[in-house]
Amino acid sequence: MAKQQGAGSLWNPNSWHWEEKNYTPISKQLIESKIKSCKVESGDITLFNQVVKSITGDAQVNIRKGKQVLIYDFDIEVEWHGVNQDHEAEGTYKIKDLNSLDNEFEIIHISCNTKTAISDKCKDLIKKDMFKKLKEVFVTLMQEIGQYESDPEKLKKDQEARKLAEEQVRLAKEQNGELKEKIFYEQKLKEQQMKEEFSQFAQK
């Protein structure tokens, strides 16, 4: 994965220190959006992904010395729906091992809820045409996940948050310095008072 600006957290502005950032939520959103955008047609049958039932797995970016590596691995269950002029069919299938190493995931466990005149044709469509369509949309997934952290609006907000955090640190240091100076002054005053009291006691 090419280096992306802004992947480090607020405390890690140059992406220099070791850090693991959770990319799972944004990855799941992108995956769901891509799957639901897929529709295939063959003859008089139109088939689309109706619902993403579940997405299990995680995604994270590992950061160290300015180098960033995105890693993800997901299994997904999808509800599909097929229709032509006279019939309908629906069921589920699973996408197994969608990962960051390659685009070689599998489609498994294709099922139909009920047997209809087009259910077998729909299953064949999923094995071939839908599989091909998913390959096409997932090929840019890694790049799109990485670009999330480089979104100009997000970078702007991060920069503003960094400036605020730096200002808070500066003020805290100033206040800490003023407090130390006050303590030092009070201590010196106390020592002076003790010397004067001791001197008065010694003269008696």
ChimeraX attribute file (.defattr): number of C-alpha atoms within 10 A of each C-alpha:
attribute: neighborCount
match mode: 1-to-1
recipient: residues
	/A:1	12
	/A:2	10
	/A:3	14
	/A:4	18
	/A:5	18
	/A:6	22
	/A:7	25
	/A:8	25
	/A:9	15
	/A:10	16
	/A:11	11
	/A:12	17
	/A:13	16
	/A:14	17
	/A:15	22
	/A:16	14
	/A:17	15
	/A:18	14
	/A:19	18
	/A:20	16
	/A:21	14
	/A:22	14
	/A:23	19
	/A:24	20
	/A:25	11
	/A:26	14
	/A:27	23
	/A:28	20
	/A:29	12
	/A:30	15
	/A:31	21
	/A:32	19
	/A:33	12
	/A:34	17
	/A:35	21
	/A:36	16
	/A:37	14
	/A:38	17
	/A:39	18
	/A:40	18
	/A:41	16
	/A:42	12
	/A:43	6
	/A:44	9
	/A:45	18
	/A:46	17
	/A:47	24
	/A:48	21
	/A:49	24
	/A:50	19
	/A:51	15
	/A:52	19
	/A:53	13
	/A:54	14
	/A:55	18
	/A:56	11
	/A:57	14
	/A:58	17
	/A:59	20
	/A:60	18
	/A:61	20
	/A:62	17
	/A:63	23
	/A:64	16
	/A:65	11
	/A:66	17
	/A:67	18
	/A:68	23
	/A:69	16
	/A:70	22
	/A:71	17
	/A:72	18
	/A:73	16
	/A:74	21
	/A:75	18
	/A:76	21
	/A:77	20
	/A:78	21
	/A:79	20
	/A:80	24
	/A:81	20
	/A:82	25
	/A:83	18
	/A:84	16
	/A:85	8
	/A:86	9
	/A:87	12
	/A:88	19
	/A:89	22
	/A:90	23
	/A:91	19
	/A:92	21
	/A:93	22
	/A:94	20
	/A:95	19
	/A:96	17
	/A:97	18
	/A:98	20
	/A:99	20
	/A:100	18
	/A:101	11
	/A:102	10
	/A:103	16
	/A:104	11
	/A:105	17
	/A:106	15
	/A:107	20
	/A:108	14
	/A:109	12
	/A:110	19
	/A:111	18
	/A:112	19
	/A:113	10
	/A:114	10
	/A:115	12
	/A:116	13
	/A:117	12
	/A:118	17
	/A:119	22
	/A:120	14
	/A:121	15
	/A:122	30
	/A:123	22
	/A:124	12
	/A:125	20
	/A:126	24
	/A:127	16
	/A:128	11
	/A:129	17
	/A:130	23
	/A:131	17
	/A:132	13
	/A:133	17
	/A:134	20
	/A:135	15
	/A:136	14
	/A:137	14
	/A:138	19
	/A:139	13
	/A:140	11
	/A:141	18
	/A:142	18
	/A:143	14
	/A:144	15
	/A:145	22
	/A:146	22
	/A:147	16
	/A:148	17
	/A:149	18
	/A:150	16
	/A:151	12
	/A:152	13
	/A:153	10
	/A:154	13
	/A:155	16
	/A:156	13
	/A:157	11
	/A:158	18
	/A:159	15
	/A:160	12
	/A:161	13
	/A:162	17
	/A:163	13
	/A:164	12
	/A:165	14
	/A:166	14
	/A:167	12
	/A:168	12
	/A:169	12
	/A:170	12
	/A:171	12
	/A:172	12
	/A:173	12
	/A:174	12
	/A:175	12
	/A:176	12
	/A:177	12
	/A:178	12
	/A:179	12
	/A:180	12
	/A:181	12
	/A:182	12
	/A:183	12
	/A:184	12
	/A:185	12
	/A:186	12
	/A:187	12
	/A:188	12
	/A:189	12
	/A:190	12
	/A:191	12
	/A:192	12
	/A:193	12
	/A:194	12
	/A:195	12
	/A:196	12
	/A:197	11
	/A:198	11
	/A:199	11
	/A:200	10
	/A:201	9
	/A:202	8
	/A:203	6
	/A:204	5
